[in-house]
Each structure stands twice: as C-alpha cells, then as structure tokens.
C-alpha cells in the first residue's frame, strides 16, 4: 500500500510529465496541430510560439521574485542573534556548573554505601 506522501508525489510526477509533453508538442509541433485541426483558426504561428515561451518565463520570473520577497520578509522579521561573546560566556557557565555537581553526587554516593551495608 502506498502512503499519502507517495501518492501525492506520484500525482505531481504524472501532472508535471503531462504538462511538459503537452508544452513541448505545442511549442515544436504547432504547425502540425493546426494542420490536423484547420477549424481552430488560432492565428500566426509566431504569435502562439511567443506566448508559449512568454507565459512560462513570466511565471518563473514571478516565482523567483516571490521567493526573494519571502527571504527578505523572513530576514526583516527575524530578531538578530545573540553576540558570540554572550554565547561563549553562557557555555563557560554551563561547563562550570556540571563540574561542581558530580563532586556533590560522589559525596552522596559514599554516604549511602555505609547505610546500605548496615541493612545487610
């Protein structure tokens, strides 16, 4: 059985493949398609080829601008990081604290051992 993500991935693959094939046929076999369907009366081949190229370029250009705007918005709304000096002092403080704790736990362990011996 296929998971939901795999099914969506397969659907995206099929749709993209179909769109690519239809686009390539429309771009390179325009005259042949018009020959098969003379009643379409679409217009000159150069005009259709222009739009077949211009529309995907426009979509790609707008998508790139959208990604750039998203990156800019993210950078503008994200708070600045802490200075490295603060981070290093915090790391040094955390390294010193655990060093003091094991000594305390060793003392507690030595105190518990004689009590355990008394129970036996």
C-alpha positions as CSV (number, residue, x, y, z in Angstrom):
1,X,0.0,0.0,0.0
2,X,1.2,3.5,-0.8
3,X,1.5,6.2,1.8
4,X,-0.2,9.5,1.4
5,X,3.1,11.3,0.6
6,X,4.0,8.7,-2.0
7,X,0.6,9.1,-3.7
8,X,0.9,12.9,-3.8
9,X,4.4,12.6,-5.1
10,X,3.2,10.2,-7.9
11,X,0.4,12.6,-8.8
12,X,2.9,15.5,-9.0
13,X,5.1,13.4,-11.2
14,X,2.3,12.5,-13.6
15,X,0.9,16.0,-13.8
16,X,4.4,17.5,-14.4
17,X,5.2,15.0,-17.1
18,X,1.9,15.5,-18.9
19,X,2.3,19.3,-18.8
20,X,5.9,19.0,-20.1
21,X,4.9,16.8,-23.0
22,X,1.9,18.9,-24.0
23,X,4.1,22.1,-23.8
24,X,6.8,20.6,-26.0
25,X,4.2,19.4,-28.5
26,X,2.6,22.8,-28.6
27,X,5.9,24.6,-28.9
28,X,7.5,22.5,-31.6
29,X,4.6,20.9,-33.4
30,X,2.2,23.9,-33.6
31,X,2.0,23.8,-37.4
32,X,1.2,20.1,-37.4
33,X,-1.6,20.6,-34.8
34,X,-3.1,23.4,-36.9
35,X,-2.9,21.1,-40.0
36,X,-4.9,18.5,-38.1
37,X,-7.5,21.0,-36.8
38,X,-8.0,23.6,-39.6
39,X,-11.2,24.9,-38.0
40,X,-9.3,26.3,-35.0
41,X,-8.1,29.4,-36.9
42,X,-5.9,30.5,-34.0
43,X,-3.6,32.9,-35.8
44,X,0.0,33.1,-36.9
45,X,2.4,30.5,-35.5
46,X,4.9,33.2,-34.4
47,X,2.4,34.8,-32.1
48,X,1.4,31.4,-30.5
49,X,5.1,30.5,-30.0
50,X,5.8,33.8,-28.4
51,X,3.1,33.2,-25.8
52,X,4.2,29.6,-25.3
53,X,7.6,31.0,-24.3
54,X,6.5,34.2,-22.6
55,X,4.0,32.7,-20.2
56,X,6.4,30.2,-18.5
57,X,9.1,32.8,-18.4
58,X,6.7,35.2,-16.7
59,X,5.6,32.5,-14.2
60,X,9.2,31.6,-13.4
61,X,10.2,35.3,-13.0
62,X,7.3,36.0,-10.6
63,X,8.1,32.8,-8.7
64,X,11.8,33.9,-8.2
65,X,10.6,37.4,-7.1
66,X,8.2,35.8,-4.7
67,X,11.0,33.6,-3.2
68,X,13.2,36.7,-2.9
69,X,10.4,38.7,-1.2
70,X,9.8,35.8,1.2
71,X,13.5,35.7,2.1
72,X,13.5,39.4,2.6
73,X,10.4,39.3,4.8
74,X,11.9,36.5,6.9
75,X,15.2,38.4,7.4
76,X,13.3,41.6,8.3
77,X,11.1,39.9,10.9
78,X,13.6,37.6,12.5
79,X,15.3,39.0,15.6
80,X,19.1,39.4,15.5
81,X,21.1,36.5,17.0
82,X,23.0,36.9,20.3
83,X,26.5,38.2,20.1
84,X,29.2,35.4,20.2
85,X,30.6,36.8,23.5
86,X,27.3,36.1,25.2
87,X,27.1,32.6,23.8
88,X,30.6,31.8,24.9
89,X,30.1,33.1,28.4
90,X,26.9,31.0,28.7
91,X,28.8,27.9,27.5
92,X,31.5,28.5,30.0
93,X,29.0,28.9,32.8
94,X,27.2,25.7,31.9
95,X,30.6,23.8,31.8
96,X,31.5,25.0,35.3
97,X,28.1,24.0,36.9
98,X,28.2,20.3,36.0
99,X,31.8,20.1,37.3
100,X,30.5,21.1,40.8
101,X,27.6,18.7,40.7
102,X,29.5,15.4,40.2
103,X,31.5,16.1,43.3
104,X,28.3,16.5,45.3
105,X,26.9,13.3,43.9
106,X,30.1,11.4,44.7
107,X,29.8,12.5,48.4
108,X,26.2,11.4,48.5
109,X,27.1,8.1,47.0
110,X,29.8,7.5,49.6
111,X,27.4,8.4,52.3
112,X,24.8,5.9,51.0
113,X,27.2,3.0,50.8
114,X,27.7,2.5,54.5
115,X,23.9,2.8,55.0
116,X,23.4,0.1,52.5
117,X,26.0,-2.1,54.3
118,X,24.2,-1.7,57.6
119,X,20.9,-3.0,56.1
120,X,22.6,-6.3,55.1
